[in-house]
Amino acid sequence: MKRRDFLAAAGVMLPAAAITRAMAEIGQVQHNTGEATPGRRSEQGYMPVHTPNGWTLPHRMVDGVKEFHLVAEEIEHEFAPGSRAKCWGYNGTSPGPTLEAVEGDRVRILVTNRLPEHTSIHWHGLILPSGMDGISGLTQPPINPGETFVYEFTLQQHGTHMYHPHADEMVQLAMGMMGLFIIHPKAGEAVPVDRDYAILLHNWAMHPGTSRPDPAVMVEFDLWTMNSRVFPAIDSLVARTGERVRIRIGNLSMWNHPIHLHGVQFQVTGSDGGRWPENQWRSEVTEIVGVGQMRDIEFTAVPGDWAFHCHMSHHTMNPMGHDIPNTLGVDQSGIEQEIRQLLPGYMAMGEKGMGEHQDHTDSGHMQGPPNTLAMMMGVGPFGNIEMGGMFTVVKTRDDIAPGDFSDPGWYDHPEGTVASRISRNPDYGRPERRGRLAKAGSEALPTPKREGNHRH
Ligand SMILES: [Cu+2]
């Protein structure tokens, strides 16, 4: 965009004095590389945030103002290899690039709309003039297709924040329009972190066989994402043993997500309200991140491969039929033959649980609809991981260089520290058992006796 065009656009919302000042600065624009050197603090002294599967938007300094430029547009998105979709995002991606600044910075954010309909951007949780709040119709005119608007305000707080449209929200959020806005405290942090991750949670209705999210769905979503990716395509979160790690988690989906980390008791240290005073930090192993909320968790990294996931078990699955009949314990051997006459290759599933599912899909026995992921995926050093959705791994090793985010592979467990088989005999040992056991030899699960028929 030409400088003159920007100033014309800026004229919509900036006082004349600011434009004059900006014009005087033409030719004195400093370009910033955006992402600082990994593991190094920025010029302003903060440890840059790392957005797994994402990126940080470069800015430039214009007249002492940090200037960012977001472009709302349709994108080709991949949730994981095997599932692509036409989505909407910013600057080519969903989530849009992370914006990063420091409390006290003055920021100018240009927003160009290349969508087929109008949009706006709301700076979720930021303290700013009402007219900069980005609510189409309420605080500003909509940004029509082809137009560029400018937002400008001074950052009066620090914390983990988000941006998203506030125009045709149901559609634009469902299509993937969202991003993170990280503001570091001006005074620095008394307890510094060595690694600072940022993750946005979302859900998508990608009906099997389709390639565009369905914005009308309210409950039955089939993709549950961290930074718009599903397991096993979500980057591992890497750390060196002993490092202090922060994971900032925001939720713009339609569900609350109890986020669980294995291996440590983390501290919940902050939110969109900023980093809390230390005496308000609390130890948890699962923290619910409600819709529209942010939570920061921090921990000291201990060696291993540690699962990090939503604890809603259907949120760690990829597409599945939620309305299928319950076949657990049902002998389907006859039915399978009959259905195969109508549907060649049909496989009865679920008689002994769904654990066999990944074997069938991985081996190609069971071909799902095109452009649709299998329900459970991922292969670890000990076999199938049988996960999907909001699941990834915190990988901590002793020999990771500061700022190295590359995946170190699977953990090499010290001798004698892995659970292992000691018998293949189901009658092994003398464990105490209570309650009503299923009949010997039956594969059926015990069925509780119902109360008698009370009709008289
Ligand atoms: Cu969840």
Residues whose N, C-alpha, C, O or C-beta is under 5 A from the ligand:
A	BS01	CU	N256 H257 P258 C310 M312 H315
